[in-house]
Amino acid sequence: MYYKNQIFYIFVSFCFFAYAIFHYTRYKEVESRSTSQVVIIVNKSCSAAPRLASGLKVSSNNKEYSVELPYDTCYKYSIGDKVKLLYDKKYDHFYLPSYFYVYKFRAIATVVVLFIIILPWKRIVLFFKRKVIKT
């Protein structure tokens, strides 16, 4: 029913799926309990390399906070700008409102990949080979 390699790919994709769902549910909870606040950007650090972290330093209640940024959005912000962020009081941390969409996209993408890999490709290929041979 399955190719030998397909079992391995199913296992690996299931691990990615579990990882994505874990982070999605974790940050979904953070997003639901967060409040929106407008804060002033004090400093920014942009990295040209996608693997290195970019971030903002914002000031709120006479305290500075670090906010993680995707590498391609750092150019949108300037020092002194006011920006609307989500504040999680439980962990005393700020997040970008669009920060959580990454986890939703990962969860959906891994479900699609897992579904495609779980299909019995051995039977599908045999079915189409028989159709080609008959014609």
ZAZALUM-84262 format. One line per field, with one value per atom (N, C-alpha, C, CB): residue in one letter; y, z, x; atom name. Coordinates in steps of 0.05 Angstrom, whole numbers, plus 5000, padded with zeros to 4 digits. Glycine has a CB too. Layout:
N
code: a | ...
Y: Y | ...
Z: Z | ...
X: X | ...
site: CA | ...
//
This chain:
135
code: m | m | m | m | y | y | y | y | y | y | y | y | k | k | k | k | n | n | n | n | q | q | q | q | i | i | i | i | f | f | f | f | y | y | y | y | i | i | i | i | f | f | f | f | v | v | v | v | s | s | s | s | f | f | f | f | c | c | c | c | f | f | f | f | f | f | f | f | a | a | a | a | y | y | y | y | a | a | a | a | i | i | i | i | f | f | f | f | h | h | h | h | y | y | y | y | t | t | t | t | r | r | r | r | y | y | y | y | k | k | k | k | e | e | e | e | v | v | v | v | e | e | e | e | s | s | s | s | r | r | r | r | s | s | s | s | t | t | t | t | s | s | s | s | q | q | q | q | v | v | v | v | v | v | v | v | i | i | i | i | i | i | i | i | v | v | v | v | n | n | n | n | k | k | k | k | s | s | s | s | c | c | c | c | s | s | s | s | a | a | a | a | a | a | a | a | p | p | p | p | r | r | r | r | l | l | l | l | a | a | a | a | s | s | s | s | g | g | g | g | l | l | l | l | k | k | k | k | v | v | v | v | s | s | s | s | s | s | s | s | n | n | n | n | n | n | n | n | k | k | k | k | e | e | e | e | y | y | y | y | s | s | s | s | v | v | v | v | e | e | e | e | l | l | l | l | p | p | p | p | y | y | y | y | d | d | d | d | t | t | t | t | c | c | c | c | y | y | y | y | k | k | k | k | y | y | y | y | s | s | s | s | i | i | i | i | g | g | g | g | d | d | d | d | k | k | k | k | v | v | v | v | k | k | k | k | l | l | l | l | l | l | l | l | y | y | y | y | d | d | d | d | k | k | k | k | k | k | k | k | y | y | y | y | d | d | d | d | h | h | h | h | f | f | f | f | y | y | y | y | l | l | l | l | p | p | p | p | s | s | s | s | y | y | y | y | f | f | f | f | y | y | y | y | v | v | v | v | y | y | y | y | k | k | k | k | f | f | f | f | r | r | r | r | a | a | a | a | i | i | i | i | a | a | a | a | t | t | t | t | v | v | v | v | v | v | v | v | v | v | v | v | l | l | l | l | f | f | f | f | i | i | i | i | i | i | i | i | i | i | i | i | l | l | l | l | p | p | p | p | w | w | w | w | k | k | k | k | r | r | r | r | i | i | i | i | v | v | v | v | l | l | l | l | f | f | f | f | f | f | f | f | k | k | k | k | r | r | r | r | k | k | k | k | v | v | v | v | i | i | i | i | k | k | k | k | t | t | t | t
Y: 4976 | 5000 | 5025 | 5000 | 5026 | 5049 | 5040 | 5060 | 5059 | 5055 | 5055 | 5077 | 5043 | 5041 | 5069 | 5025 | 5086 | 5114 | 5130 | 5128 | 5123 | 5139 | 5138 | 5129 | 5115 | 5112 | 5132 | 5083 | 5134 | 5153 | 5182 | 5150 | 5188 | 5216 | 5222 | 5219 | 5202 | 5206 | 5212 | 5181 | 5197 | 5202 | 5230 | 5181 | 5238 | 5265 | 5287 | 5267 | 5284 | 5305 | 5306 | 5300 | 5283 | 5283 | 5298 | 5254 | 5295 | 5309 | 5339 | 5300 | 5348 | 5376 | 5386 | 5381 | 5370 | 5376 | 5380 | 5355 | 5362 | 5364 | 5389 | 5339 | 5395 | 5419 | 5444 | 5420 | 5445 | 5468 | 5472 | 5466 | 5450 | 5451 | 5460 | 5424 | 5450 | 5458 | 5488 | 5444 | 5499 | 5528 | 5544 | 5535 | 5534 | 5548 | 5550 | 5534 | 5528 | 5529 | 5546 | 5501 | 5545 | 5560 | 5590 | 5553 | 5599 | 5627 | 5637 | 5634 | 5619 | 5626 | 5634 | 5602 | 5620 | 5627 | 5654 | 5605 | 5659 | 5685 | 5707 | 5684 | 5703 | 5723 | 5730 | 5715 | 5710 | 5715 | 5731 | 5689 | 5728 | 5743 | 5769 | 5725 | 5775 | 5800 | 5824 | 5797 | 5847 | 5872 | 5889 | 5888 | 5906 | 5923 | 5949 | 5929 | 5957 | 5982 | 5996 | 5977 | 6023 | 6039 | 6047 | 6064 | 6041 | 6047 | 6061 | 6021 | 6073 | 6088 | 6071 | 6115 | 6071 | 6056 | 6072 | 6050 | 6060 | 6073 | 6066 | 6065 | 6041 | 6032 | 6009 | 6023 | 6004 | 5981 | 5969 | 5990 | 5943 | 5927 | 5910 | 5910 | 5916 | 5901 | 5884 | 5920 | 5860 | 5842 | 5836 | 5815 | 5837 | 5831 | 5801 | 5842 | 5785 | 5756 | 5746 | 5742 | 5729 | 5719 | 5702 | 5704 | 5689 | 5672 | 5687 | 5651 | 5711 | 5727 | 5743 | 5746 | 5748 | 5762 | 5792 | 5755 | 5803 | 5832 | 5838 | 5841 | 5863 | 5870 | 5899 | 5857 | 5906 | 5933 | 5935 | 5943 | 5958 | 5965 | 5986 | 5975 | 5980 | 5999 | 6007 | 5986 | 6030 | 6041 | 6042 | 6069 | 6031 | 6032 | 6032 | 6008 | 6050 | 6053 | 6055 | 6029 | 6071 | 6076 | 6051 | 6089 | 6032 | 6007 | 6001 | 5984 | 5989 | 5982 | 5952 | 5988 | 5946 | 5918 | 5912 | 5914 | 5887 | 5878 | 5864 | 5859 | 5870 | 5858 | 5845 | 5879 | 5819 | 5805 | 5814 | 5775 | 5815 | 5823 | 5802 | 5851 | 5797 | 5782 | 5799 | 5775 | 5786 | 5801 | 5819 | 5781 | 5813 | 5829 | 5853 | 5812 | 5857 | 5879 | 5900 | 5868 | 5897 | 5916 | 5944 | 5906 | 5946 | 5972 | 5989 | 5967 | 5977 | 5992 | 6010 | 5972 | 6005 | 6020 | 6039 | 6000 | 6061 | 6081 | 6088 | 6107 | 6097 | 6105 | 6130 | 6112 | 6129 | 6151 | 6147 | 6177 | 6127 | 6121 | 6108 | 6102 | 6112 | 6099 | 6074 | 6118 | 6052 | 6027 | 6012 | 6008 | 6000 | 5985 | 5956 | 5986 | 5948 | 5921 | 5907 | 5922 | 5880 | 5865 | 5861 | 5837 | 5866 | 5864 | 5841 | 5891 | 5822 | 5799 | 5805 | 5773 | 5811 | 5819 | 5796 | 5829 | 5772 | 5749 | 5746 | 5723 | 5749 | 5746 | 5772 | 5728 | 5795 | 5822 | 5824 | 5828 | 5819 | 5818 | 5830 | 5789 | 5843 | 5854 | 5837 | 5883 | 5836 | 5821 | 5839 | 5794 | 5834 | 5846 | 5832 | 5845 | 5846 | 5833 | 5812 | 5853 | 5816 | 5797 | 5774 | 5811 | 5774 | 5754 | 5726 | 5761 | 5723 | 5697 | 5684 | 5700 | 5699 | 5688 | 5667 | 5710 | 5670 | 5650 | 5623 | 5659 | 5621 | 5595 | 5583 | 5598 | 5600 | 5590 | 5579 | 5612 | 5594 | 5585 | 5558 | 5606 | 5556 | 5531 | 5507 | 5534 | 5512 | 5490 | 5481 | 5499 | 5500 | 5493 | 5480 | 5518 | 5490 | 5479 | 5450 | 5496 | 5445 | 5418 | 5398 | 5418 | 5408 | 5390 | 5382 | 5404 | 5401 | 5396 | 5376 | 5422 | 5381 | 5363 | 5335 | 5374 | 5333 | 5308 | 5293 | 5312 | 5306 | 5294 | 5283 | 5314 | 5298 | 5289 | 5265 | 5312 | 5265 | 5243 | 5217 | 5250 | 5220 | 5197 | 5182 | 5206 | 5196 | 5182 | 5157 | 5201 | 5135 | 5110 | 5112 | 5086 | 5125 | 5130 | 5105 | 5147 | 5084 | 5059 | 5049 | 5037 | 5050 | 5043 | 5063 | 5041 | 5088 | 5109 | 5105 | 5137 | 5100 | 5096 | 5071 | 5095 | 5049 | 5024 | 5029 | 5002 | 5043 | 5049 | 5063 | 5066 | 5084 | 5098 | 5082 | 5125 | 5065 | 5048 | 5029 | 5033 | 5017 | 4999 | 5013 | 4987 | 5038 | 5053 | 5058 | 5080 | 5064 | 5070 | 5044 | 5082 | 5022 | 4996 | 4988 | 4975 | 4992 | 4984 | 5000 | 4987 | 5025 | 5042 | 5039 | 5070
Z: 5000 | 5000 | 5000 | 5024 | 5016 | 5016 | 5007 | 5045 | 4996 | 4989 | 5015 | 4970 | 5015 | 5039 | 5049 | 5033 | 5031 | 5039 | 5049 | 5016 | 5040 | 5047 | 5076 | 5030 | 5089 | 5118 | 5133 | 5128 | 5125 | 5137 | 5133 | 5125 | 5109 | 5103 | 5119 | 5073 | 5123 | 5139 | 5168 | 5139 | 5179 | 5206 | 5209 | 5214 | 5190 | 5191 | 5189 | 5169 | 5170 | 5167 | 5190 | 5141 | 5203 | 5227 | 5250 | 5236 | 5252 | 5272 | 5267 | 5272 | 5242 | 5236 | 5242 | 5206 | 5236 | 5242 | 5272 | 5231 | 5288 | 5317 | 5327 | 5331 | 5317 | 5325 | 5318 | 5311 | 5294 | 5285 | 5302 | 5255 | 5307 | 5323 | 5352 | 5323 | 5363 | 5390 | 5391 | 5398 | 5373 | 5373 | 5367 | 5353 | 5349 | 5342 | 5366 | 5319 | 5380 | 5404 | 5426 | 5414 | 5429 | 5450 | 5445 | 5451 | 5420 | 5415 | 5410 | 5390 | 5404 | 5403 | 5431 | 5392 | 5451 | 5479 | 5486 | 5498 | 5478 | 5484 | 5470 | 5475 | 5445 | 5430 | 5443 | 5401 | 5453 | 5464 | 5490 | 5469 | 5506 | 5531 | 5529 | 5552 | 5506 | 5502 | 5498 | 5479 | 5506 | 5501 | 5481 | 5527 | 5467 | 5447 | 5460 | 5423 | 5454 | 5464 | 5443 | 5489 | 5444 | 5425 | 5441 | 5414 | 5430 | 5443 | 5423 | 5454 | 5434 | 5417 | 5413 | 5431 | 5388 | 5381 | 5390 | 5351 | 5407 | 5417 | 5400 | 5446 | 5391 | 5375 | 5357 | 5394 | 5336 | 5319 | 5310 | 5295 | 5306 | 5296 | 5273 | 5320 | 5249 | 5226 | 5216 | 5204 | 5208 | 5198 | 5168 | 5214 | 5152 | 5123 | 5118 | 5107 | 5136 | 5133 | 5145 | 5147 | 5130 | 5140 | 5165 | 5118 | 5170 | 5193 | 5219 | 5188 | 5216 | 5240 | 5248 | 5235 | 5274 | 5285 | 5281 | 5315 | 5274 | 5273 | 5296 | 5245 | 5305 | 5327 | 5332 | 5352 | 5349 | 5357 | 5387 | 5349 | 5397 | 5425 | 5428 | 5436 | 5445 | 5450 | 5479 | 5441 | 5484 | 5511 | 5520 | 5513 | 5544 | 5556 | 5586 | 5546 | 5599 | 5628 | 5639 | 5641 | 5626 | 5633 | 5634 | 5661 | 5616 | 5614 | 5584 | 5629 | 5577 | 5549 | 5545 | 5541 | 5523 | 5515 | 5488 | 5516 | 5483 | 5457 | 5443 | 5459 | 5417 | 5401 | 5377 | 5392 | 5372 | 5349 | 5324 | 5353 | 5302 | 5276 | 5255 | 5268 | 5236 | 5212 | 5197 | 5194 | 5184 | 5172 | 5150 | 5162 | 5136 | 5113 | 5121 | 5093 | 5146 | 5154 | 5170 | 5170 | 5175 | 5191 | 5179 | 5196 | 5152 | 5139 | 5143 | 5109 | 5152 | 5155 | 5180 | 5158 | 5198 | 5224 | 5226 | 5247 | 5239 | 5244 | 5273 | 5226 | 5283 | 5311 | 5315 | 5318 | 5337 | 5343 | 5334 | 5331 | 5317 | 5308 | 5330 | 5283 | 5328 | 5347 | 5332 | 5357 | 5347 | 5335 | 5354 | 5328 | 5342 | 5358 | 5361 | 5345 | 5386 | 5392 | 5412 | 5404 | 5413 | 5432 | 5457 | 5421 | 5480 | 5505 | 5522 | 5522 | 5528 | 5545 | 5574 | 5535 | 5590 | 5618 | 5634 | 5631 | 5628 | 5644 | 5641 | 5634 | 5617 | 5613 | 5609 | 5589 | 5611 | 5608 | 5582 | 5632 | 5559 | 5533 | 5512 | 5526 | 5492 | 5470 | 5445 | 5464 | 5428 | 5403 | 5381 | 5405 | 5356 | 5333 | 5329 | 5308 | 5321 | 5317 | 5295 | 5310 | 5275 | 5252 | 5259 | 5227 | 5282 | 5289 | 5291 | 5316 | 5298 | 5302 | 5276 | 5321 | 5254 | 5229 | 5219 | 5209 | 5225 | 5216 | 5227 | 5226 | 5252 | 5264 | 5252 | 5294 | 5245 | 5232 | 5204 | 5230 | 5189 | 5162 | 5164 | 5149 | 5183 | 5187 | 5193 | 5209 | 5210 | 5217 | 5192 | 5239 | 5176 | 5152 | 5132 | 5141 | 5128 | 5108 | 5115 | 5105 | 5140 | 5148 | 5146 | 5177 | 5150 | 5147 | 5117 | 5156 | 5099 | 5071 | 5062 | 5054 | 5071 | 5064 | 5076 | 5075 | 5100 | 5113 | 5098 | 5142 | 5090 | 5074 | 5048 | 5069 | 5034 | 5008 | 5012 | 4994 | 5033 | 5037 | 5046 | 5058 | 5061 | 5071 | 5048 | 5092 | 5026 | 5004 | 4996 | 4980 | 4989 | 4981 | 4952 | 4983 | 4949 | 4923 | 4907 | 4926 | 4921 | 4906 | 4891 | 4926 | 4903 | 4890 | 4868 | 4910 | 4873 | 4853 | 4828 | 4865 | 4832 | 4809 | 4794 | 4818 | 4808 | 4795 | 4779 | 4815 | 4790 | 4776 | 4750 | 4794 | 4750 | 4725 | 4706 | 4732 | 4715 | 4697 | 4683 | 4713 | 4697 | 4685 | 4663 | 4706 | 4669 | 4649 | 4624 | 4661 | 4627 | 4604 | 4588 | 4613 | 4601 | 4588 | 4572 | 4608 | 4583 | 4569 | 4544 | 4588 | 4543 | 4520 | 4498 | 4527
X: 5016 | 5000 | 5017 | 4981 | 5039 | 5057 | 5085 | 5059 | 5099 | 5127 | 5143 | 5138 | 5167 | 5183 | 5191 | 5209 | 5198 | 5206 | 5183 | 5220 | 5159 | 5135 | 5129 | 5112 | 5134 | 5129 | 5147 | 5134 | 5172 | 5191 | 5181 | 5219 | 5172 | 5162 | 5137 | 5157 | 5120 | 5096 | 5104 | 5078 | 5123 | 5133 | 5145 | 5154 | 5162 | 5175 | 5154 | 5196 | 5135 | 5115 | 5096 | 5099 | 5091 | 5074 | 5088 | 5067 | 5115 | 5130 | 5128 | 5160 | 5131 | 5129 | 5100 | 5135 | 5080 | 5053 | 5048 | 5034 | 5059 | 5056 | 5069 | 5067 | 5093 | 5107 | 5091 | 5135 | 5080 | 5065 | 5039 | 5058 | 5026 | 5001 | 5007 | 4986 | 5029 | 5037 | 5041 | 5063 | 5057 | 5062 | 5037 | 5084 | 5020 | 4995 | 4977 | 4981 | 4973 | 4955 | 4968 | 4950 | 4994 | 5007 | 5004 | 5037 | 5009 | 5007 | 4979 | 5024 | 4961 | 4933 | 4923 | 4915 | 4932 | 4925 | 4937 | 4935 | 4962 | 4975 | 4960 | 5005 | 4952 | 4938 | 4911 | 4934 | 4898 | 4871 | 4872 | 4857 | 4893 | 4895 | 4910 | 4908 | 4921 | 4936 | 4918 | 4956 | 4928 | 4914 | 4930 | 4909 | 4917 | 4930 | 4939 | 4911 | 4964 | 4974 | 4990 | 4992 | 4990 | 5007 | 5031 | 4991 | 5055 | 5080 | 5099 | 5094 | 5120 | 5140 | 5164 | 5147 | 5174 | 5198 | 5222 | 5200 | 5240 | 5263 | 5288 | 5268 | 5289 | 5312 | 5303 | 5336 | 5318 | 5312 | 5338 | 5295 | 5337 | 5360 | 5351 | 5372 | 5360 | 5352 | 5375 | 5342 | 5369 | 5389 | 5383 | 5390 | 5404 | 5399 | 5397 | 5423 | 5408 | 5406 | 5380 | 5430 | 5365 | 5340 | 5341 | 5326 | 5364 | 5367 | 5373 | 5388 | 5382 | 5389 | 5364 | 5412 | 5362 | 5338 | 5339 | 5335 | 5316 | 5313 | 5293 | 5302 | 5295 | 5278 | 5275 | 5287 | 5256 | 5251 | 5254 | 5223 | 5262 | 5261 | 5239 | 5289 | 5220 | 5198 | 5197 | 5171 | 5186 | 5184 | 5155 | 5198 | 5150 | 5124 | 5127 | 5106 | 5113 | 5114 | 5143 | 5100 | 5159 | 5187 | 5204 | 5188 | 5197 | 5212 | 5215 | 5197 | 5238 | 5243 | 5237 | 5272 | 5225 | 5218 | 5230 | 5188 | 5237 | 5246 | 5223 | 5271 | 5220 | 5199 | 5212 | 5177 | 5206 | 5218 | 5203 | 5215 | 5219 | 5208 | 5215 | 5218 | 5198 | 5206 | 5227 | 5182 | 5246 | 5269 | 5260 | 5289 | 5238 | 5230 | 5212 | 5216 | 5205 | 5187 | 5202 | 5164 | 5227 | 5242 | 5243 | 5270 | 5243 | 5244 | 5219 | 5249 | 5197 | 5172 | 5173 | 5149 | 5191 | 5191 | 5214 | 5191 | 5210 | 5231 | 5231 | 5227 | 5254 | 5257 | 5239 | 5286 | 5224 | 5205 | 5177 | 5216 | 5172 | 5145 | 5129 | 5146 | 5103 | 5085 | 5074 | 5061 | 5074 | 5065 | 5046 | 5089 | 5026 | 5006 | 5015 | 4977 | 5019 | 5029 | 5010 | 5057 | 5012 | 4997 | 5015 | 4989 | 5003 | 5018 | 5007 | 5017 | 5025 | 5017 | 5026 | 5031 | 5006 | 5012 | 5024 | 4986 | 5016 | 5025 | 5056 | 5012 | 5066 | 5095 | 5109 | 5100 | 5095 | 5107 | 5122 | 5124 | 5109 | 5122 | 5104 | 5130 | 5116 | 5101 | 5105 | 5110 | 5084 | 5084 | 5072 | 5069 | 5081 | 5068 | 5041 | 5086 | 5020 | 4994 | 4996 | 4973 | 5012 | 5015 | 5034 | 5024 | 5046 | 5066 | 5054 | 5079 | 5029 | 5017 | 5007 | 4994 | 5005 | 4996 | 5016 | 4992 | 5041 | 5061 | 5054 | 5090 | 5046 | 5040 | 5015 | 5037 | 4996 | 4971 | 4978 | 4950 | 4995 | 5003 | 5019 | 5021 | 5037 | 5052 | 5034 | 5073 | 5014 | 4995 | 4980 | 4976 | 4970 | 4954 | 4972 | 4941 | 4996 | 5014 | 5022 | 5039 | 5028 | 5036 | 5012 | 5047 | 4988 | 4964 | 4962 | 4938 | 4966 | 4964 | 4986 | 4966 | 5011 | 5033 | 5028 | 5059 | 5019 | 5014 | 4992 | 5006 | 4971 | 4950 | 4960 | 4927 | 4976 | 4987 | 5005 | 5003 | 5021 | 5040 | 5025 | 5060 | 5003 | 4988 | 4973 | 4968 | 4968 | 4955 | 4970 | 4952 | 4956 | 4969 | 4980 | 4950 | 5003 | 5014 | 5020 | 5039 | 5027 | 5032 | 5008 | 5041 | 4985 | 4960 | 4952 | 4937 | 4956 | 4950 | 4967 | 4954 | 4993 | 5011 | 5003 | 5040 | 4997 | 4988 | 4963 | 4985 | 4944 | 4919 | 4924 | 4901 | 4941 | 4946 | 4963 | 4959 | 4980 | 4996 | 4977 | 5018 | 4958 | 4939 | 4922 | 4920 | 4915 | 4899 | 4916 | 4890 | 4941 | 4959 | 4963 | 4986 | 4967 | 4971 | 4947 | 4980 | 4923 | 4898 | 4893 | 4875 | 4902 | 4896 | 4916 | 4895
site: N | CA | C | CB | N | CA | C | CB | N | CA | C | CB | N | CA | C | CB | N | CA | C | CB | N | CA | C | CB | N | CA | C | CB | N | CA | C | CB | N | CA | C | CB | N | CA | C | CB | N | CA | C | CB | N | CA | C | CB | N | CA | C | CB | N | CA | C | CB | N | CA | C | CB | N | CA | C | CB | N | CA | C | CB | N | CA | C | CB | N | CA | C | CB | N | CA | C | CB | N | CA | C | CB | N | CA | C | CB | N | CA | C | CB | N | CA | C | CB | N | CA | C | CB | N | CA | C | CB | N | CA | C | CB | N | CA | C | CB | N | CA | C | CB | N | CA | C | CB | N | CA | C | CB | N | CA | C | CB | N | CA | C | CB | N | CA | C | CB | N | CA | C | CB | N | CA | C | CB | N | CA | C | CB | N | CA | C | CB | N | CA | C | CB | N | CA | C | CB | N | CA | C | CB | N | CA | C | CB | N | CA | C | CB | N | CA | C | CB | N | CA | C | CB | N | CA | C | CB | N | CA | C | CB | N | CA | C | CB | N | CA | C | CB | N | CA | C | CB | N | CA | C | CB | N | CA | C | CB | N | CA | C | CB | N | CA | C | CB | N | CA | C | CB | N | CA | C | CB | N | CA | C | CB | N | CA | C | CB | N | CA | C | CB | N | CA | C | CB | N | CA | C | CB | N | CA | C | CB | N | CA | C | CB | N | CA | C | CB | N | CA | C | CB | N | CA | C | CB | N | CA | C | CB | N | CA | C | CB | N | CA | C | CB | N | CA | C | CB | N | CA | C | CB | N | CA | C | CB | N | CA | C | CB | N | CA | C | CB | N | CA | C | CB | N | CA | C | CB | N | CA | C | CB | N | CA | C | CB | N | CA | C | CB | N | CA | C | CB | N | CA | C | CB | N | CA | C | CB | N | CA | C | CB | N | CA | C | CB | N | CA | C | CB | N | CA | C | CB | N | CA | C | CB | N | CA | C | CB | N | CA | C | CB | N | CA | C | CB | N | CA | C | CB | N | CA | C | CB | N | CA | C | CB | N | CA | C | CB | N | CA | C | CB | N | CA | C | CB | N | CA | C | CB | N | CA | C | CB | N | CA | C | CB | N | CA | C | CB | N | CA | C | CB | N | CA | C | CB | N | CA | C | CB | N | CA | C | CB | N | CA | C | CB | N | CA | C | CB | N | CA | C | CB | N | CA | C | CB | N | CA | C | CB | N | CA | C | CB | N | CA | C | CB | N | CA | C | CB | N | CA | C | CB | N | CA | C | CB | N | CA | C | CB | N | CA | C | CB | N | CA | C | CB | N | CA | C | CB | N | CA | C | CB | N | CA | C | CB | N | CA | C | CB | N | CA | C | CB | N | CA | C | CB | N | CA | C | CB | N | CA | C | CB | N | CA | C | CB | N | CA | C | CB | N | CA | C | CB | N | CA | C | CB | N | CA | C | CB | N | CA | C | CB | N | CA | C | CB | N | CA | C | CB | N | CA | C | CB | N | CA | C | CB
//
